Amino acid sequence: MQRTEVSSGQIRSIGYDEAARTLEVEFTSGGVYVYRDVPPEAYQDFMNADSKGRYFAIFVRANYEYQRLHVEGCGKYLECKVVNCSCFCHAVKKEIPNPDLAPALRKSIKQLKSKKKNI
């Protein structure tokens, strides 16, 4: 999906697929989330909002089902080789296809979580 860059302190870009009724939001942190069953009017209101962050917090986050996409370089279910990958799937996946990589991934996940708690 193609996204349009926006001027916001929290949101980098926004995309919308009218046929699928899905909204993609890329945050300045690098995370990309897909929101499902979003009507076209909500997308237009989002794009026209003076404060994209405020609109998102009030009208998008709490009202639509969402899923985080994997970050660049990450494959699903621990198949990626990015040691510091911040995708949520690394923390919840139980089976690890490459046992040699498992300790490094677990260690990087713990480090990332502890950094977020300390901020």
DSSP file (Angstrom, degrees, kcal/mol; ACC not computed):
  #  RESIDUE AA STRUCTURE BP1 BP2  ACC     N-H-->O    O-->H-N    N-H-->O    O-->H-N    TCO  KAPPA ALPHA  PHI   PSI    X-CA   Y-CA   Z-CA
    1    1 A M              0   0    0      0, 0.0     2,-0.4     0, 0.0    16,-0.1   0.000 360.0 360.0 360.0 136.4    0.0    0.0    0.0
    2    2 A Q        -     0   0    0     14,-0.1    14,-0.5     2,-0.0     2,-0.3  -0.712 360.0-158.5 -86.3 132.1    1.3    3.4   -0.9
    3    3 A R  E     -A   15   0A   0     -2,-0.4     2,-0.5    12,-0.2    12,-0.3  -0.803  10.9-132.7-111.2 153.8    1.3    5.9    2.0
    4    4 A T  E     -A   14   0A   0     10,-3.5    10,-2.2    -2,-0.3     2,-0.1  -0.901  25.2-120.3-104.9 128.8    1.4    9.7    1.9
    5    5 A E  E     -A   13   0A   0     -2,-0.5     2,-0.3     8,-0.2     8,-0.3  -0.426  34.7-166.2 -65.9 140.5    3.9   11.5    4.2
    6    6 A V        -     0   0    0      6,-2.2     2,-0.9     5,-0.1    41,-0.0  -0.867  27.1-110.0-127.6 161.3    2.2   13.8    6.6
    7    7 A S        +     0   0    0     -2,-0.3    45,-0.4     3,-0.0     2,-0.3  -0.817  65.4 124.1 -93.7 105.6    3.3   16.6    8.9
    8    8 A S        -     0   0    0     -2,-0.9    -2,-0.1     3,-0.3    43,-0.1  -0.984  62.9-132.2-159.7 149.8    3.0   15.3   12.4
    9    9 A G  S    S+     0   0    0     -2,-0.3     3,-0.1     1,-0.1    -1,-0.1   0.721 110.6  26.2 -76.4 -21.4    5.2   14.8   15.5
   10   10 A Q  S    S+     0   0    0      1,-0.2    18,-2.4    17,-0.1     2,-0.5   0.691 114.8  60.4-112.4 -28.1    4.0   11.2   15.9
   11   11 A I  E     - B   0  27A   0     16,-0.3    16,-0.3     1,-0.1    -3,-0.3  -0.907  47.1-178.1-116.2 128.6    2.9   10.0   12.5
   12   12 A R  E     -     0   0A   0     14,-2.7    -6,-2.2    -2,-0.5     2,-0.3   0.875  69.4  -5.3 -89.3 -44.0    5.2    9.8    9.5
   13   13 A S  E     -AB   5  26A   0     13,-1.6    13,-2.8    -8,-0.3     2,-0.4  -0.991  53.0-153.4-154.1 158.4    2.8    8.5    6.8
   14   14 A I  E     -AB   4  25A   0    -10,-2.2   -10,-3.5    -2,-0.3     2,-0.3  -0.996  13.3-179.0-135.8 136.8   -0.8    7.4    6.2
   15   15 A G  E     -AB   3  24A   0      9,-2.6     9,-2.5    -2,-0.4     2,-0.3  -0.937   5.6-164.2-133.3 158.6   -2.1    5.1    3.5
   16   16 A Y  E     - B   0  23A   0    -14,-0.5     2,-0.6    -2,-0.3     7,-0.2  -0.992  13.4-160.7-147.7 135.9   -5.6    3.8    2.6
   17   17 A D  E  >> - B   0  22A   0      5,-2.6     4,-1.6    -2,-0.3     5,-1.6  -0.935   9.6-169.3-114.5 104.6   -7.0    1.0    0.5
   18   18 A E  T  45S+     0   0    0     -2,-0.6    -1,-0.1     1,-0.2     5,-0.0   0.878  84.1  53.5 -65.0 -38.8  -10.6    1.8   -0.2
   19   19 A A  T  45S+     0   0    0      1,-0.2    -1,-0.2     2,-0.1    -2,-0.0   0.905 120.6  32.2 -63.3 -41.3  -11.5   -1.6   -1.7
   20   20 A A  T  45S-     0   0    0      2,-0.1    17,-0.5    -3,-0.0    -1,-0.2   0.574 102.2-133.4 -90.3 -10.7  -10.1   -3.5    1.4
   21   21 A R  T  <5 +     0   0    0     -4,-1.6    17,-2.6     1,-0.2    16,-0.4   0.892  55.7 144.7  56.7  43.1  -11.1   -0.7    3.8
   22   22 A T  E   < -B   17   0A   0     -5,-1.6    -5,-2.6    15,-0.2     2,-0.4  -0.916  37.2-157.2-116.2 141.7   -7.7   -0.8    5.5
   23   23 A L  E     -BC  16  35A   0     12,-2.6    12,-3.3    -2,-0.4     2,-0.5  -0.951   4.8-158.4-115.7 130.6   -5.7    2.1    6.9
   24   24 A E  E     -BC  15  34A   0     -9,-2.5    -9,-2.6    -2,-0.4     2,-0.5  -0.939   7.4-171.3-110.6 132.9   -2.0    2.0    7.3
   25   25 A V  E     -BC  14  33A   0      8,-2.7     8,-2.5    -2,-0.5     2,-0.5  -0.984   6.3-163.3-126.0 122.4   -0.3    4.3    9.7
   26   26 A E  E     -BC  13  32A   0    -13,-2.8   -14,-2.7    -2,-0.5   -13,-1.6  -0.918  15.2-150.9-103.5 125.6    3.5    4.6    9.9
   27   27 A F  E >   -B   11   0A   0      4,-3.0     3,-2.1    -2,-0.5   -16,-0.3  -0.527  27.5-111.4 -92.8 161.1    4.7    6.2   13.1
   28   28 A T  T 3  S+     0   0    0    -18,-2.4   -17,-0.1     1,-0.3    -1,-0.1   0.715 117.2  66.3 -64.3 -18.9    7.9    8.3   13.5
   29   29 A S  T 3  S-     0   0    0    -19,-0.4    -1,-0.3     2,-0.1     3,-0.1   0.638 120.2-109.0 -73.7 -14.8    9.2    5.4   15.7
   30   30 A G  S <  S+     0   0    0     -3,-2.1    -2,-0.1     1,-0.4     2,-0.1   0.190  75.6 133.6 104.8 -15.4    9.2    3.2   12.6
   31   31 A G        -     0   0    0     -5,-0.1    -4,-3.0    40,-0.1     2,-0.5  -0.439  39.8-157.7 -69.7 141.4    6.2    1.0   13.6
   32   32 A V  E     -C   26   0A   0     37,-0.5    37,-3.3    -6,-0.2     2,-0.4  -0.987   9.4-172.2-123.6 127.4    3.6    0.4   10.9
   33   33 A Y  E     -CD  25  68A   0     -8,-2.5    -8,-2.7    -2,-0.5     2,-0.5  -0.924  13.6-147.3-121.3 144.2    0.1   -0.6   11.9
   34   34 A V  E     -CD  24  67A   0     33,-2.8    33,-1.7    -2,-0.4     2,-0.4  -0.946  11.0-159.7-111.3 128.4   -2.9   -1.7    9.7
   35   35 A Y  E     -CD  23  66A   0    -12,-3.3   -12,-2.6    -2,-0.5     3,-0.4  -0.922  14.2-142.7-110.4 131.5   -6.4   -0.8   10.9
   36   36 A R        +     0   0    0     29,-2.7    29,-0.4    -2,-0.4   -14,-0.2  -0.615  68.5  15.2-101.2 153.6   -9.3   -2.9    9.4
   37   37 A D  S    S+     0   0    0    -17,-0.5    -1,-0.2   -16,-0.4   -15,-0.2   0.879  75.8 161.6  57.9  45.2  -12.8   -1.9    8.3
   38   38 A V        -     0   0    0    -17,-2.6    -1,-0.2    -3,-0.4    22,-0.0  -0.850  36.1-129.4 -96.3 121.8  -12.1    1.8    8.3
   39   39 A P    >>  -     0   0    0      0, 0.0     4,-1.5     0, 0.0     3,-0.7  -0.347  19.0-116.3 -69.4 152.4  -14.7    3.7    6.2
   40   40 A P  H 3> S+     0   0    0      0, 0.0     4,-2.5     0, 0.0     5,-0.2   0.831 114.3  60.4 -57.5 -33.0  -13.4    6.1    3.5
   41   41 A E  H 3> S+     0   0    0      1,-0.2     4,-2.5     2,-0.2     5,-0.2   0.882 102.4  51.5 -63.6 -37.4  -14.9    9.1    5.4
   42   42 A A  H <> S+     0   0    0     -3,-0.7     4,-2.3     2,-0.2    -1,-0.2   0.898 109.8  49.9 -66.7 -39.7  -12.7    8.3    8.5
   43   43 A Y  H  X S+     0   0    0     -4,-1.5     4,-2.6     2,-0.2    -2,-0.2   0.934 111.8  47.7 -62.3 -45.9   -9.6    8.3    6.2
   44   44 A Q  H  X S+     0   0    0     -4,-2.5     4,-1.9     1,-0.2    -2,-0.2   0.908 112.1  49.3 -62.7 -42.4  -10.5   11.6    4.7
   45   45 A D  H  X S+     0   0    0     -4,-2.5     4,-0.8     2,-0.2    -1,-0.2   0.900 111.0  51.1 -62.7 -39.8  -11.2   13.1    8.1
   46   46 A F  H >< S+     0   0    0     -4,-2.3     3,-0.7     1,-0.2    -2,-0.2   0.933 111.3  46.7 -61.6 -47.7   -7.8   11.8    9.3
   47   47 A M  H 3< S+     0   0    0     -4,-2.6    -1,-0.2     1,-0.2    -2,-0.2   0.816 115.7  46.2 -65.9 -30.7   -6.0   13.3    6.3
   48   48 A N  H 3< S+     0   0    0     -4,-1.9    -1,-0.2    -5,-0.2    -2,-0.2   0.526  86.2 116.3 -89.4  -6.7   -7.8   16.6    6.8
   49   49 A A    <<  -     0   0    0     -4,-0.8     3,-0.2    -3,-0.7    -3,-0.0  -0.357  63.8-141.1 -66.5 139.7   -7.2   16.8   10.5
   50   50 A D  S    S+     0   0    0      1,-0.3     2,-0.6     2,-0.1    -1,-0.1   0.884  98.9  37.8 -65.1 -39.2   -5.1   19.7   11.8
   51   51 A S     >  -     0   0    0      1,-0.2     4,-2.4   -43,-0.1    -1,-0.3  -0.910  66.9-175.4-117.4 103.3   -3.6   17.4   14.4
   52   52 A K  H  > S+     0   0    0     -2,-0.6     4,-2.7   -45,-0.4     5,-0.2   0.895  86.1  52.9 -63.9 -40.0   -3.0   13.9   13.0
   53   53 A G  H  > S+     0   0    0      2,-0.2     4,-2.4     1,-0.2    -1,-0.2   0.912 111.1  45.1 -62.6 -44.0   -1.8   12.6   16.4
   54   54 A R  H  > S+     0   0    0      2,-0.2     4,-2.2     1,-0.2     5,-0.3   0.925 113.9  48.9 -66.6 -44.7   -4.9   13.9   18.2
   55   55 A Y  H  X>S+     0   0    0     -4,-2.4     4,-3.2     1,-0.2     5,-0.7   0.936 112.1  49.8 -60.0 -45.4   -7.3   12.5   15.5
   56   56 A F  I  X>S+     0   0    0     -4,-2.7     5,-2.5     1,-0.2     4,-1.6   0.938 111.1  48.3 -58.3 -48.9   -5.5    9.2   15.6
   57   57 A A  I  <5S+     0   0    0     -4,-2.4     5,-0.4    -5,-0.2    -1,-0.2   0.862 122.0  33.8 -61.8 -37.6   -5.7    8.9   19.4
   58   58 A I  I  <5S+     0   0    0     -4,-2.2    -2,-0.2    -5,-0.2    -1,-0.2   0.902 132.4  20.9 -86.9 -43.9   -9.4    9.8   19.6
   59   59 A F  I  <5S+     0   0    0     -4,-3.2    -3,-0.2    -5,-0.3    -2,-0.2   0.656 127.6  30.8-107.7 -17.7  -10.9    8.4   16.4
   60   60 A V  I >X<S+     0   0    0     -4,-1.6     4,-1.4    -5,-0.7     3,-1.4   0.857 108.7  52.4-107.1 -59.9   -8.7    5.6   15.1
   61   61 A R  T 34<S+     0   0    0     -5,-2.5     3,-0.2     1,-0.3    -4,-0.1   0.858 117.5  36.7 -52.1 -45.9   -6.7    3.8   17.8
   62   62 A A  T 34 S+     0   0    0     -5,-0.4    -1,-0.3    -6,-0.3    -2,-0.1   0.562 118.1  49.9 -86.1  -8.2   -9.7    2.9   20.0
   63   63 A N  T <4 S+     0   0    0     -3,-1.4     2,-0.4     1,-0.1    -2,-0.2   0.590 100.4  54.7-111.5 -10.8  -12.2    2.2   17.2
   64   64 A Y  S  < S-     0   0    0     -4,-1.4     2,-0.1    -3,-0.2   -27,-0.1  -0.962  77.9-112.5-131.7 143.8  -10.7   -0.2   14.8
   65   65 A E        -     0   0    0    -29,-0.4   -29,-2.7    -2,-0.4     2,-0.3  -0.444  45.7-174.3 -66.1 141.1   -9.1   -3.6   15.0
   66   66 A Y  E     -D   35   0A   0    -31,-0.2     2,-0.3    -2,-0.1   -31,-0.2  -0.905  23.3-163.6-140.2 165.8   -5.4   -3.4   14.2
   67   67 A Q  E     -D   34   0A   0    -33,-1.7   -33,-2.8    -2,-0.3     2,-0.4  -0.983  24.8-123.7-147.8 138.5   -2.2   -5.4   13.6
   68   68 A R  E     -D   33   0A   0     -2,-0.3   -35,-0.2   -35,-0.2     2,-0.2  -0.690  25.6-138.2 -83.5 135.0    1.4   -4.3   13.7
   69   69 A L        -     0   0    0    -37,-3.3   -37,-0.5    -2,-0.4     2,-0.1  -0.514  30.1 -93.7 -84.1 159.8    3.4   -5.1   10.5
   70   70 A H        -     0   0    0     -2,-0.2    -1,-0.1     4,-0.1     3,-0.1  -0.424  41.9-112.2 -71.0 148.2    6.9   -6.4   10.7
   71   71 A V    >   -     0   0    0      1,-0.2     3,-2.2    -2,-0.1    -1,-0.1  -0.316  51.9 -68.7 -74.7 165.3    9.7   -3.9   10.5
   72   72 A E  T 3  S+     0   0    0      1,-0.3    -1,-0.2    -2,-0.0     3,-0.1  -0.290 123.3  19.6 -57.7 132.8   12.0   -3.9    7.5
   73   73 A G  T 3  S+     0   0    0      1,-0.3     2,-0.5    -3,-0.1     8,-0.4   0.332  96.1 121.3  90.6  -7.1   14.2   -6.9    7.3
   74   74 A C    <   -     0   0    0     -3,-2.2    -1,-0.3     6,-0.1     2,-0.3  -0.769  45.2-160.6 -95.9 132.3   12.0   -9.0    9.6
   75   75 A G    > > -     0   0    0     -2,-0.5     5,-0.6     1,-0.1     3,-0.5  -0.719  36.3 -87.2 -99.5 159.1   10.5  -12.2    8.5
   76   76 A K  G > 5S+     0   0    0     -2,-0.3     3,-1.0     1,-0.2    -1,-0.1  -0.298 101.1  11.5 -66.3 149.0    7.5  -13.7   10.2
   77   77 A Y  G 3 5S-     0   0    0      1,-0.3    -1,-0.2     2,-0.1    13,-0.0   0.850 130.5 -53.7  56.8  49.0    7.8  -16.0   13.2
   78   78 A L  G < 5S+     0   0    0     -3,-0.5    20,-0.3     1,-0.1    -1,-0.3   0.680 100.7 124.2  66.8  22.1   11.5  -15.6   14.0
   79   79 A E  T < 5 +     0   0    0     -3,-1.0    -3,-0.1    -4,-0.3    -2,-0.1   0.568  50.2  95.0 -85.9  -7.5   12.8  -16.4   10.6
   80   80 A C      < -     0   0    0     -5,-0.6    -6,-0.1     1,-0.1     5,-0.0  -0.393  67.0-146.6 -81.6 163.1   14.6  -13.1   10.4
   81   81 A K        +     0   0    0     -8,-0.4     2,-0.8    -2,-0.1    -1,-0.1   0.170  58.7 121.3-113.2  14.9   18.2  -12.6   11.3
   82   82 A V    >   -     0   0    0     -9,-0.3     3,-1.5     1,-0.2    -2,-0.1  -0.723  48.2-160.9 -83.0 109.7   18.0   -9.1   12.6
   83   83 A V  T 3  S+     0   0    0     -2,-0.8    -1,-0.2     1,-0.3    25,-0.1   0.869  87.8  40.7 -63.6 -39.3   19.2   -9.4   16.2
   84   84 A N  T 3  S+     0   0    0     -3,-0.1    -1,-0.3    24,-0.1     2,-0.1   0.063  79.5 149.3 -98.2  25.9   17.6   -6.2   17.5
   85   85 A C    <   -     0   0    0     -3,-1.5   -12,-0.0     1,-0.1     5,-0.0  -0.379  35.3-156.9 -60.6 131.7   14.3   -6.6   15.6
   86   86 A S        +     0   0    0     -2,-0.1    -1,-0.1     4,-0.0     2,-0.1   0.238  43.1 134.6 -98.9  13.7   11.6   -4.9   17.6
   87   87 A C    >   -     0   0    0      1,-0.1     3,-1.3   -16,-0.0     4,-0.4  -0.400  59.1-132.2 -66.1 138.5    8.6   -6.9   16.1
   88   88 A F  T >> S+     0   0    0      1,-0.3     3,-1.2     2,-0.2     4,-0.9   0.774  98.8  73.2 -60.9 -27.5    6.2   -8.1   18.7
   89   89 A C  H 3> S+     0   0    0      1,-0.3     4,-2.1     2,-0.2     3,-0.3   0.792  86.4  63.9 -62.4 -27.2    6.2  -11.6   17.2
   90   90 A H  H <4 S+     0   0    0     -3,-1.3    -1,-0.3     1,-0.2    -2,-0.2   0.827 102.8  48.6 -67.0 -29.1    9.6  -12.3   18.5
   91   91 A A  H <4 S+     0   0    0     -3,-1.2    -1,-0.2    -4,-0.4    -2,-0.2   0.742 118.8  37.1 -81.7 -22.8    8.4  -12.0   22.1
   92   92 A V  H  < S+     0   0    0     -4,-0.9     2,-0.3    -3,-0.3    -2,-0.2   0.644  87.2 101.6-106.5 -17.1    5.4  -14.3   21.7
   93   93 A K     <  -     0   0    0     -4,-2.1     3,-0.0    -5,-0.2   -15,-0.0  -0.543  47.6-170.4 -73.2 129.9    6.6  -17.0   19.3
   94   94 A K        +     0   0    0     -2,-0.3     2,-0.4     1,-0.0    -1,-0.2   0.889  65.6  64.3 -89.0 -44.8    7.4  -20.2   21.2
   95   95 A E        -     0   0    0      2,-0.0    -1,-0.0     1,-0.0    -2,-0.0  -0.667  66.4-160.5 -86.0 133.8    9.1  -22.3   18.5
   96   96 A I        -     0   0    0     -2,-0.4   -18,-0.1     1,-0.1     6,-0.1  -0.951   7.0-159.8-116.7 115.0   12.4  -21.0   17.2
   97   97 A P  S    S+     0   0    0      0, 0.0    -1,-0.1     0, 0.0   -18,-0.1   0.774  87.0  46.1 -66.9 -26.3   13.4  -22.5   13.8
   98   98 A N    >>  -     0   0    0    -20,-0.3     3,-1.4     1,-0.1     4,-1.0  -0.851  66.7-174.5-118.7  94.1   17.1  -21.6   14.2
   99   99 A P  T 34 S+     0   0    0      0, 0.0    -1,-0.1     0, 0.0     3,-0.1   0.766  82.1  62.5 -63.4 -24.8   18.2  -22.6   17.7
  100  100 A D  T 34 S+     0   0    0      1,-0.2     4,-0.4     2,-0.1    -2,-0.0   0.800 107.9  43.5 -67.8 -27.4   21.6  -20.9   17.2
  101  101 A L  T <> S+     0   0    0     -3,-1.4     4,-2.1     1,-0.1    -1,-0.2   0.673  93.7  84.9 -89.0 -20.0   20.0  -17.6   16.8
  102  102 A A  H  X S+     0   0    0     -4,-1.0     4,-2.8     1,-0.2     5,-0.3   0.887  86.4  49.3 -55.7 -50.5   17.5  -18.0   19.7
  103  103 A P  H  > S+     0   0    0      0, 0.0     4,-2.4     0, 0.0    -1,-0.2   0.907 112.5  48.5 -60.0 -40.6   19.7  -16.8   22.6
  104  104 A A  H  > S+     0   0    0     -4,-0.4     4,-2.2     2,-0.2    -2,-0.2   0.895 113.1  48.0 -65.8 -39.3   20.8  -13.7   20.8
  105  105 A L  H  X S+     0   0    0     -4,-2.1     4,-2.3     2,-0.2    -1,-0.2   0.934 112.4  47.8 -66.8 -45.5   17.2  -12.8   19.9
  106  106 A R  H  X S+     0   0    0     -4,-2.8     4,-2.3     1,-0.2    -2,-0.2   0.912 112.5  49.7 -62.1 -41.6   15.9  -13.4   23.4
  107  107 A K  H  X S+     0   0    0     -4,-2.4     4,-2.3    -5,-0.3    -1,-0.2   0.916 111.4  48.3 -62.9 -43.7   18.7  -11.3   24.9
  108  108 A S  H  X S+     0   0    0     -4,-2.2     4,-2.4     1,-0.2    -1,-0.2   0.858 110.0  52.8 -67.2 -34.3   18.0   -8.4   22.4
  109  109 A I  H  X S+     0   0    0     -4,-2.3     4,-2.6     2,-0.2    -1,-0.2   0.931 109.8  47.9 -65.3 -44.8   14.3   -8.6   23.2
  110  110 A K  H  X S+     0   0    0     -4,-2.3     4,-2.4     1,-0.2    -2,-0.2   0.910 112.5  49.3 -62.4 -41.4   15.0   -8.3   27.0
  111  111 A Q  H  X S+     0   0    0     -4,-2.3     4,-2.1     2,-0.2    -1,-0.2   0.918 111.5  48.8 -63.3 -43.4   17.4   -5.4   26.4
  112  112 A L  H  X S+     0   0    0     -4,-2.4     4,-2.0     1,-0.2    -2,-0.2   0.914 112.1  48.6 -63.1 -43.6   14.8   -3.6   24.2
  113  113 A K  H  X S+     0   0    0     -4,-2.6     4,-1.9     1,-0.2    -1,-0.2   0.901 110.9  49.9 -64.3 -40.6   12.1   -4.1   26.8
  114  114 A S  H  X S+     0   0    0     -4,-2.4     4,-1.6     1,-0.2    -1,-0.2   0.861 108.9  52.7 -68.4 -33.6   14.3   -2.8   29.6
  115  115 A K  H  X S+     0   0    0     -4,-2.1     4,-0.7     2,-0.2    -1,-0.2   0.910 109.4  49.3 -64.6 -41.7   15.2    0.3   27.6
  116  116 A K  H >< S+     0   0    0     -4,-2.0     3,-0.5     1,-0.2    -2,-0.2   0.868 110.3  50.8 -66.3 -36.3   11.5    1.0   27.0
  117  117 A K  H 3< S+     0   0    0     -4,-1.9    -1,-0.2     1,-0.2    -2,-0.2   0.838 108.7  52.3 -69.4 -32.0   10.7    0.6   30.7
  118  118 A N  H 3<        0   0    0     -4,-1.6    -1,-0.2     1,-0.2    -2,-0.2   0.608 360.0 360.0 -79.9 -11.8   13.6    3.0   31.7
  119  119 A I    <<        0   0    0     -4,-0.7    -1,-0.2    -3,-0.5    -2,-0.1   0.477 360.0 360.0 -81.3 360.0   12.4    5.8   29.3
